[in-house]
Amino acid sequence: MNDKPEAPSVLDEGQRTALRNLAMKKAGKDVDWITIADARTLTDLGLAERNRSGWRITAKGEEMLGETDPETPSATVLPGPGAD
């Protein structure tokens, strides 16, 4: 049995901002502060998780963000110069 609530189809503005920031952080970009309450809500919904270095977006969070905010940069790593 899963104790986590289902992620809502619409997050409030603070939660969307936090989710975008976590995606950008994963992509190696500098981000603003993430409100703890928003990050905890995302964690409760399974969209983020907490580790030693702070919060990070989960696959479920990336999926939801891609569905709701296609302009957010993905965290896909591309090959560097000279890579074939």
N, C-alpha and C positions, 0 to 999 in steps of 0.2 A: 504494500500500500504506500502511495506517495503522499507525504504530509505537506508538500509544498503546494500552495495555491496555484491555479492556472494563471499564466501571465495575461493581463488584460490586453485587449486589442489596441487600446489607446493608453499611453502613459501620460502623466501630466508633464508640463514643460520642464520642470526640474529633473525629473527622472529621464526624460529624453536627452536633455543636455548631459547628464551624468553618463548615460549609455554611449552617446557620441564621443564624449571625452575618453571613456575607457577604450573604445575602438581606436581612437587616434593615438592613445598611449601605447596600445599594443602594436600599432604601426610605427612606433618609434618617434612620434611627434610630441612636442611639448604641449601640455594641456593646462588649463586653469584648475583651480581647486574643485574637488568633487564634494558636494554636501554629504555628510555622513548619513543623514536620514534618507536621502535619495539612494545612496549606495546600499544601505541596509535593505531598503525596499526591493531594489533590484536583486539583491542576494536572496531575499525571501522568495522571490518569484523565479529564482533559478537563472536569471539573466546575467548575474555577476557572481564572483566568489571572492572571499578574502583569503589572502596568504600573507607571508612575512613582509612582503614589499608593498602591501596595500591591496586594493581591489583590482580585479581584472575581469574582463568580459568573458562570458562563456560562449560556447558554440550556439546555444539557444539564444543568447543575447545578440550575437552577430546575425543570426537568422532573422530575429525580430527587427533589428535595426535595418537590415537590408530590405525587408518588406515595407517598412514605414519611412525610411530615410535613405533613398538610393544615392543621395549626394555625399554621404559620409564615406571617407576613404576606407578602403578595405585594408585588412592587415596582411594581405598576400605579399610574400617576399619574392621579389623578382631577381633573376640572376644578375650579378655585377658585370662590369665591363670586362670584355675578353672571354666571358663564359659562353660556351657553345652548346 
